Amino acid sequence: MTTPPTTDVVVATPRRRRNETLYFALRNPKVVGAIVIVGGLLLLGVLGPMFLSYGPTERIPGAAMKPPGSEHWFGTTMQGHDVFTQFVVGLRATFVVGVLGAAISGLIGMLVGFVAGYRGGVVDDLLNMLTNIVLVIPGFVVLIIINAYMGVRSIPMQAIFIGLSSWPWVARAVRSQTLSLRSRDYIDLARTSGLGTAAIIRREIAPNMYSYLFMTFVLLFGGSVLTAAALDFIGLGPTGRNAMSLGLMMNQAVQWSALTLNMWWWFLVPGAGITVIVGSLYIMNVGLDEVFNPKLREM
């Protein structure tokens, strides 16, 4: 289970908070290093396909099973596909699933958590019951069943399914933080001034939790990437003529016994890509915890 971020909620003016956050973020090596790595891979995934000489499933005559070299940087597969091309195209799919899955689960979790924490009473009880029901359902098993029996293998649909199954812990974490904020004096003032529930949550509560919510998105991003890679690895990845992802690359490498044939590059490249992305995101989360929590900051 993903561990919720541990940063404390601190109320401050928006401008001062942004300046202070930026100051400490630019001086935190974990945050800066993770942004450079993830940002570099993101640019490679977005811009790289425009400069590729081959398609991800295009066979290159006479280039089967070649190790990494000057002609094929990451080597080729048994069928003569360029591994670097597949890696670049797979990066794009990985980031799409990560962003969409994190956005969907984050929005659902925040909506449920904010409403439950602020309204309380019967509304809180009903939303808590819904959250607990979804929480005890084995999400990964459900994803396997949906992908296997519905035959939905596109990247957007995969992200939607991941998002719909991974929001409960977000809802519980946001609810607990909202409960600690709704009794503040400025919330009482906003309530007596005639603001409705939606306006108070949007204007008063959510802005004072932006650091917590951003860290939650980072965790959801990494979790979505791992879940998508696991689905792809067991053969439930995207289908289509040029469909490719990092998990699908590892699936194909296993199917064709890449390690037995000593074609280590075929399996190592996508595995390293997933490890670097997810590892960098979690290192970023640790760095952000140090940035947002004054007790952990390194002056």
Protein Blocks (a to p, Z undefined) as FASTA:
>chain_A
ZZddfbdcddddfklmmmmmmmmmmmmmklmmmmmmmmmmmmmmmmmmmmccbdfklcce
highiacdfklmnopafkopafklmmmmmmmmmmmmmmmmmmmmmmmmmmmmmmmmmngm
mllmmmmmmmmmmmmpcfklmmmmmmmmnopabfklmmmmmmmmmmmmmmmmmmmmmmmm
mmpmklmmmmmnopafklmmmmmmmmmmmmmmmmmmmmmmmmmmmmmmmmmmnopacedj
klccfklmmmmmmmnommmnopaklmmmmmmmmmmmmmmmmmmmmmmmmmmmmklpcZZ
